[in-house]
Amino acid sequence: MSQTKSLKVNSVINIIKTVLSIIFPLITFPYASRVLGVNGIGRVDYANSISNYFVLFAELGITTYAVREGAKIRENKEQLNQLCSEIVIINSISTAVAYTGLVLCSFLPVLKNYQNILLLCGTTMIFNLIGVNWIFNIFEDYVYITVRTFVFQVLALICMFCFVRSSDDYIIYAGLVVMANVGSNIFNIFYKRKYIKLFGRKHYELKKHLPPILIIFGMSVASQIYLNMDTTMIGAMKGETEVGLYSAAVKLNRTLTTLISSACTVLIPRLSYYIKQGMEKEYKEIIYNAVNYLIGLAIPCAFGFILLSNELITIFSGAEFQNAVPIMCILSPNIVLSAINGLLVFQIFVPFGKEKDTLISTIAGACVNMVFNFVLIIPYGARGAAVATIIAEGTVYLILSIKMRRFYRNVKLYGELWKYFVAGLGMFAVGLYIRTFNLTIIPSICVTVLSCVVVYFILLNILNAKIIRLATAALLRKKRRFASCHRLRPSSCISSIRSATCSTKSAFF
């Protein structure tokens, strides 16, 4: 395996890509929510929540399976070409069936008014098929993915301000969202030739891939149920206005969760390789550091989410969405739960081939979410759906933790959890005190964030938290490297820096 692709570099690049993906809705949603209104946003998100089920069927869990299996054989061109060709064939069949199903469902009386927007949102599955993004994940080519995504998001942003000008432009808005998220996949048609050659054989073995793919698919279905079912059920039981309020809170919540988890998504191919090679020590080191990174960021973000909920909603969505503030506060624990569950699933269970265990936990979470939605949405609306989401995520975490002990023993992942929680409580207290000053929106955000960040890291330093130790060690290593460069010849110095940059070990991974 090539060691030239540093996990640190990959993580940073993926964070940049994620930040760019986050910037687009952070800019466009405040504009769109004011132009389209609560009903317009609710209309788009309701249609999108329905089309997502068909997109999910089209994907079948192929991305996760392909990255895991492809990473194991990526140095064998012949085997990799065979694998990729077989996966593309399976994906083509599933996409054709899924989009046909979406077309037929769009004619149902209950969805007749959403027909155009449903079919437009459904084109996501076609872009995913032709894009084969998982190929670039196998080879950890995150630079290309980032640059390509950035170009299309800029184009979508420009088009947003040019063409979305009234409440009747919600279809244009939906199309531009699709363009920003997956439109850049068109470039992949040509760029993928750098890594693979598809359909070079006459005989393909498709059946052997179906059992693991279907297990991952089942896991994805269950997961999407409690990710999207909330919106669908709110729309059916309470109407578009409640959907709009819920969507405003959920978008902000998922934005933070995605940003926090982004650095860890690049780990799957590397972890799969370590397990294949029996490199247990390296695997455990990465996992332990990743857990500390996630918890160290997720806990203060959850507290900050509560402190700044009013300001964030006002800036992000407008005064019309103020009723979404309580929903944001209820959803704040989801920032921690979702980040940890994502790590457990994709960095521990999937690399170990434990998809069945993950499937059980996600089905349980989906069932719990559905039951509590039925019970809570009618009396409490979107707030009830938020409570149901937290209960579902907690259920998934509990089951995953129990099952993990059966195959991943003698590992203390959460030994320093209390340190991050104590530091988070300290910064939360400081934030509450600052709130008593009754500052205007921008000064309130700036003073609160700055004060809380300083207090949080001071407390972490006092408690000697792992994330502080990792950062300190990284700074000391860099200091020693640069100091040694002054004692080396220029050529040796350059070689030393290059070696340090390409190292697979970093401060966090």
C-alpha positions in Angstrom: 0.0 0.0 0.0 1.2 3.4 -0.9 2.2 5.4 2.1 2.4 8.7 0.1 -1.2 9.6 0.9 -1.1 11.0 4.4 -4.2 10.5 6.5 -3.7 14.0 7.9 -3.7 15.5 4.4 -6.7 13.4 3.3 -8.6 14.5 6.4 -7.8 18.2 5.9 -8.8 18.0 2.2 -12.0 16.2 3.1 -12.8 18.8 5.8 -12.3 21.5 3.1 -14.6 19.7 0.8 -17.2 19.4 3.6 -16.8 23.0 4.5 -17.4 24.0 0.9 -20.5 21.7 0.9 -21.7 23.4 4.0 -21.0 27.0 2.8 -23.4 26.5 -0.1 -26.5 25.9 2.1 -25.4 28.4 4.6 -25.4 31.0 1.8 -28.4 29.8 -0.2 -30.8 28.6 2.4 -31.1 32.0 4.2 -31.7 33.6 0.8 -34.1 30.8 -0.4 -36.0 30.7 2.9 -36.8 34.4 2.6 -37.7 34.2 -1.1 -39.7 30.9 -1.0 -41.1 31.3 2.5 -41.8 28.5 5.0 -44.3 26.8 2.7 -41.9 26.8 -0.3 -39.0 25.4 1.7 -41.4 22.8 3.2 -42.7 21.8 -0.3 -39.1 21.2 -1.6 -38.0 19.3 1.5 -41.1 17.2 1.6 -40.6 16.1 -2.0 -36.9 15.6 -1.4 -37.6 13.3 1.6 -39.8 11.1 -0.6 -37.3 10.9 -3.5 -34.5 10.1 -1.1 -36.1 6.6 -0.5 -35.8 5.8 -4.2 -32.3 7.3 -4.3 -31.5 5.0 -1.4 -32.7 2.0 -3.3 -30.7 2.9 -6.3 -27.5 3.2 -4.3 -28.1 -0.2 -2.5 -25.2 0.5 -0.1 -22.9 0.1 -3.0 -20.6 3.0 -2.0 -19.6 1.5 1.4 -19.2 -2.0 0.0 -17.1 -0.9 -3.0 -14.8 1.3 -1.0 -14.2 -1.5 1.6 -13.6 -4.2 -1.0 -11.8 -2.0 -3.5 -9.3 -0.7 -0.9 -8.2 -4.3 -0.3 -7.2 -5.0 -3.9 -6.5 -1.6 -5.3 -2.9 -2.5 -6.2 -4.2 -5.4 -8.4 -5.5 -3.6 -11.5 -7.1 -6.7 -13.1 -9.1 -7.6 -10.0 -10.1 -4.1 -9.3 -11.3 -3.6 -12.9 -13.4 -6.7 -12.5 -14.8 -5.6 -9.2 -15.7 -2.1 -10.4 -17.4 -3.4 -13.6 -19.5 -5.8 -11.6 -20.6 -3.1 -9.2 -21.5 -0.7 -11.9 -23.7 -3.3 -13.6 -25.5 -3.9 -10.3 -25.9 -0.2 -9.7 -27.3 0.3 -13.3 -30.0 -2.2 -12.7 -30.9 -0.8 -9.2 -31.0 2.8 -10.6 -33.3 1.8 -13.5 -35.7 0.1 -11.2 -35.6 2.9 -8.6 -36.3 5.7 -11.1 -39.1 3.8 -12.8 -40.7 3.3 -9.3 -40.4 7.0 -8.6 -42.0 7.9 -11.9 -44.9 5.6 -11.2 -45.4 6.9 -7.6 -45.4 10.5 -8.8 -48.8 9.8 -10.4 -50.4 8.9 -7.1 -53.1 11.4 -6.2 -51.4 12.3 -2.9 -48.2 13.2 -4.8 -49.7 14.6 -8.0 -48.9 18.2 -7.0 -45.3 17.3 -6.3 -44.7 15.3 -9.6 -42.2 17.7 -11.3 -40.2 18.4 -8.2 -40.1 14.6 -7.3 -38.7 13.7 -10.7 -36.2 16.5 -10.6 -34.9 15.5 -7.1 -34.8 11.9 -8.3 -32.1 12.7 -10.9 -29.7 12.5 -8.0 -29.6 8.7 -8.5 -28.6 9.1 -12.2 -25.8 11.4 -11.3 -24.6 9.0 -8.7 -24.6 6.1 -11.2 -22.5 7.9 -13.8 -20.3 9.5 -11.2 -18.9 6.3 -9.5 -17.5 8.5 -6.7 -16.5 5.4 -4.7 -13.6 4.8 -7.2 -11.9 8.0 -6.1 -12.5 7.1 -2.5 -10.8 3.8 -3.0 -7.7 5.6 -4.3 -8.1 8.4 -1.7 -8.1 11.1 -4.4 -9.8 13.7 -2.3 -8.1 16.6 -4.0 -9.9 15.9 -7.3 -13.2 15.4 -5.5 -12.8 18.7 -3.6 -11.9 20.8 -6.6 -14.6 19.4 -8.8 -17.3 19.9 -6.1 -16.1 23.5 -5.5 -16.5 24.4 -9.2 -20.1 23.2 -9.4 -21.1 24.7 -6.1 -19.9 28.1 -7.3 -21.9 27.8 -10.5 -25.0 26.7 -8.5 -24.6 29.6 -6.2 -24.4 32.1 -9.0 -27.5 30.6 -10.6 -29.3 30.7 -7.3 -29.1 34.4 -7.0 -29.9 34.9 -10.8 -32.9 32.6 -11.2 -34.6 32.1 -7.8 -36.4 35.5 -7.4 -39.9 34.7 -6.3 -42.0 32.1 -4.3 -42.8 30.3 -7.6 -39.2 29.4 -8.3 -39.1 26.5 -5.8 -38.5 24.0 -8.7 -35.5 26.0 -9.9 -34.2 26.0 -6.3 -34.6 22.2 -6.1 -32.7 21.7 -9.4 -29.9 23.9 -8.2 -29.6 21.9 -5.0 -29.2 18.7 -7.0 -26.7 20.5 -9.3 -24.6 21.6 -6.3 -24.6 18.2 -4.6 -24.1 15.8 -7.5 -23.9 17.7 -10.7 -20.1 17.6 -10.7 -20.3 13.8 -11.1 -20.4 14.4 -14.9 -16.7 15.1 -14.8 -16.1 11.6 -13.4 -17.1 10.0 -16.7 -13.7 11.0 -18.1 -11.5 11.2 -15.0 -12.2 7.6 -13.9 -10.1 6.3 -16.8 -7.1 7.3 -14.8 -7.8 4.5 -12.3 -9.9 1.8 -13.9 -11.1 0.3 -17.2 -14.7 -0.8 -17.1 -16.2 -3.7 -18.9 -13.0 -5.3 -20.2 -14.4 -8.8 -19.7 -17.3 -10.9 -21.1 -18.0 -12.8 -17.9 -19.1 -11.2 -14.6 -19.9 -12.7 -11.2 -22.7 -10.5 -9.8 -24.2 -12.9 -7.3 -21.3 -13.0 -4.9 -21.7 -9.2 -4.3 -25.4 -9.3 -3.5 -25.4 -10.7 0.1 -23.1 -8.0 1.6 -24.5 -5.2 -0.6 -28.1 -6.1 0.5 -27.0 -6.2 4.2 -25.5 -2.7 3.9 -28.6 -1.6 1.9 -30.8 -2.8 4.8 -28.7 -0.8 7.2 -29.0 2.3 5.0 -32.7 1.9 4.7 -33.2 1.7 8.4 -30.9 4.6 8.9 -32.7 6.7 6.3 -36.0 5.9 7.9 -35.1 7.9 11.0 -33.3 10.5 9.0 -36.1 11.2 6.5 -39.2 9.7 8.0 -39.5 12.6 10.4 -40.0 15.0 7.6 -42.3 12.7 5.7 -44.5 12.0 8.7 -44.6 15.7 9.7 -45.7 16.6 6.2 -48.4 14.0 6.2 -49.7 14.7 9.7 -49.0 18.4 10.3 -48.5 20.1 6.9 -45.8 22.1 5.1 -45.4 24.8 7.7 -44.2 22.3 10.4 -42.0 20.7 7.8 -40.4 24.0 7.0 -39.7 24.7 10.7 -38.3 21.2 11.3 -36.1 21.4 8.2 -34.5 24.7 9.3 -33.5 23.1 12.6 -32.3 19.8 11.1 -30.2 21.5 8.4 -28.2 23.4 11.0 -27.9 20.2 13.1 -26.7 18.0 10.3 -24.4 20.7 9.0 -22.4 20.6 12.3 -22.5 16.8 12.5 -21.2 16.5 8.9 -18.4 19.0 9.5 -17.3 17.2 12.7 -17.4 13.7 11.1 -15.8 14.7 7.8 -12.2 14.1 8.9 -13.1 10.6 9.8 -14.8 9.5 6.6 -11.4 9.2 4.9 -10.4 6.4 7.3 -12.4 3.5 5.8 -10.0 2.4 3.0 -7.0 2.8 5.4 -8.7 0.9 8.2 -9.9 -1.9 5.9 -6.3 -2.3 4.7 -4.9 -2.4 8.3 -7.4 -5.1 9.2 -6.6 -7.1 6.1 -2.8 -6.9 6.9 -3.3 -7.7 10.6 -1.9 -4.3 11.7 -3.9 -4.2 15.0 -1.8 -1.6 16.8 -2.0 0.9 14.0 -5.8 0.3 13.7 -6.4 0.9 17.4 -4.3 4.0 17.5 -6.3 5.6 14.7 -9.6 4.7 16.2 -8.8 5.9 19.7 -7.5 9.3 18.4 -10.5 9.6 16.1 -12.9 9.1 19.0 -11.2 11.8 21.0 -11.3 14.1 18.1 -15.0 13.6 17.6 -16.0 13.8 21.2 -13.7 16.8 21.7 -15.5 18.7 19.0 -19.0 17.4 19.2 -19.7 18.2 22.9 -18.8 21.9 22.8 -20.7 22.2 19.5 -23.8 20.7 21.1 -23.6 23.2 24.0 -23.0 26.0 21.5 -26.0 24.9 19.5 -28.2 25.6 22.4 -26.6 28.9 23.4 -26.8 30.4 19.9 -30.0 28.7 18.6 -31.9 32.0 18.4 -29.1 33.9 16.6 -28.5 31.0 14.2 -32.1 30.6 13.2 -32.5 34.4 12.7 -29.4 34.5 10.4 -29.9 31.2 8.7 -33.7 31.3 8.1 -35.1 34.6 9.2 -37.5 35.8 11.8 -40.3 33.7 10.3 -38.6 30.6 11.5 -38.3 31.6 15.2 -40.6 28.7 16.3 -37.7 26.4 15.1 -35.5 27.5 18.1 -37.0 24.9 20.6 -36.5 22.2 18.0 -32.9 23.1 17.6 -32.3 22.8 21.4 -34.0 19.4 21.5 -31.9 18.2 18.7 -28.6 19.4 20.2 -27.6 15.9 21.7 -27.9 14.5 18.3 -24.6 16.2 17.3 -22.8 14.0 19.7 -24.8 10.8 19.2 -24.8 10.9 15.4 -21.1 11.6 15.2 -20.2 8.7 17.6 -22.7 6.3 15.8 -21.2 7.2 12.5 -17.7 6.4 13.7 -18.8 3.1 15.3 -20.5 2.0 12.1 -18.1 3.1 9.4 -14.8 2.9 11.2 -15.3 -0.2 13.4 -18.2 -2.4 12.3 -17.9 -2.0 8.5 -14.1 -2.6 8.3 -14.5 -5.7 10.4 -17.3 -6.9 8.2 -20.0 -6.7 10.9 -22.7 -5.2 8.7 -25.3 -7.6 10.2 -24.8 -6.2 13.6 -25.1 -2.7 12.2 -28.3 -3.7 10.4 -29.9 -4.9 13.6 -29.1 -1.7 15.5 -30.4 0.6 12.7 -33.6 -1.4 12.2 -34.2 -1.1 16.0 -33.5 2.7 15.8 -35.9 3.0 12.8 -38.7 1.2 14.6 -38.2 3.2 17.7 -38.2 6.4 15.7 -41.4 5.5 13.8 -43.3 4.5 17.0 -42.4 7.7 18.8 -43.2 9.8 15.7 -46.7 8.4 15.7 -47.1 9.1 19.4 -45.4 12.5 19.6 -46.0 14.3 16.2 -49.8 14.8 16.5 -49.7 16.5 20.0 -46.3 18.2 19.7 -45.6 18.6 16.0 -42.0 19.1 14.9 -40.8 19.1 18.6 -42.2 15.6 19.1 -40.3 14.5 16.0 -37.1 15.9 17.4 -37.5 14.0 20.6 -38.2 10.8 18.6 -34.9 11.4 16.7 -32.9 11.6 19.9 -34.5 8.5 21.3 -33.7 6.6 18.1 -30.1 7.7 18.0 -29.7 6.7 21.6 -31.1 3.3 20.9 -28.7 2.8 18.0 -25.7 3.8 20.2 -26.8 1.5 23.0 -27.1 -1.6 20.7 -23.8 -0.8 18.9 -21.9 -0.5 22.1 -23.2 -3.8 23.4 -22.4 -5.7 20.2 -19.0 -4.1 19.8 -17.8 -5.7 23.1 -18.2 -9.1 21.5 -15.4 -8.6 18.9 -13.6 -5.4 19.8 -12.5 -6.1 23.4 -10.2 -4.6 25.9 -10.4 -1.2 24.3 -11.5 1.9 26.3 -12.8 4.3 23.7 -14.6 6.7 26.0 -12.1 6.9 28.9 -11.8 10.6 28.7 -15.4 11.4 27.9 -15.9 13.0 31.3 -13.1 15.5 30.7 -14.8 16.9 27.5 -18.2 16.9 29.2 -16.9 18.9 32.3 -15.1 21.3 30.0 -18.3 21.7 27.9 -20.3 22.4 31.0 -17.8 25.1 32.0 -18.0 26.8 28.7 -21.8 26.5 28.7 -21.9 28.3 32.0 -19.8 31.1 30.6 -22.0 31.3 27.6 -25.2 31.6 29.7 -23.5 34.5 31.6 -22.7 36.3 28.4 -26.3 35.9 27.3 -27.3 38.2 30.2 -25.6 41.2 28.5 -28.4 41.3 25.8 -26.0 42.0 23.0 -27.2 42.3 19.4 -26.9 39.2 17.1 -23.4 39.6 15.6 -21.6 40.8 18.8 -23.5 38.1 20.7 -22.2 35.4 18.4 -18.6 36.7 18.3 -18.3 37.2 22.1 -20.0 33.9 23.0 -17.9 31.8 20.5 -14.6 33.5 21.4 -15.2 33.2 25.2 -16.5 29.7 25.1 -13.6 28.4 22.9 -11.0 30.0 25.2 -12.6 28.6 28.4 -13.1 25.2 26.8 -9.5 24.7 25.8 -8.2 26.1 29.2 -10.3 23.5 31.0 -9.1 20.8 28.6 -5.6 21.8 29.3 -6.1 21.7 33.1 -7.7 18.3 32.8 -4.9 17.1 30.5 -7.3 15.8 27.8 -6.1 13.5 25.0 -6.8 16.0 22.3 -4.6 18.6 24.0 -1.8 16.0 24.3 -2.1 15.1 20.6 -1.9 18.7 19.6 1.1 19.4 21.8 2.9 16.3 20.5 2.3 17.4 16.9 3.6 20.9 17.6 6.7 19.5 19.3 7.4 17.1 16.3 7.1 20.0 13.9 9.4 22.1 16.0 12.1 19.4 16.1 11.8 18.8 12.3 12.3 22.4 11.4 15.1 22.7 14.0 16.9 19.7 12.4 16.6 21.3 9.0 19.0 24.0 10.0 21.6 21.4 10.7 21.1 19.5 7.4 22.2 20.2 3.9 19.5 21.8 1.8 18.8 18.6 -0.1 18.6 16.6 3.1 16.3 19.3 4.6 13.9 19.0 1.6 13.9 15.2 1.9 13.2 15.5 5.6 10.2 17.8 5.1 8.9 15.6 2.3 9.1 12.6 4.5 7.3 14.3 7.4 4.6 15.5 5.1 4.0 12.1 3.6 4.0 10.2 6.9 0.8 8.2 7.6 0.9 9.2 11.2 -0.3 12.6 12.2 -1.5 14.5 15.3 -5.0 12.9 15.2 -4.7 9.9 12.8 
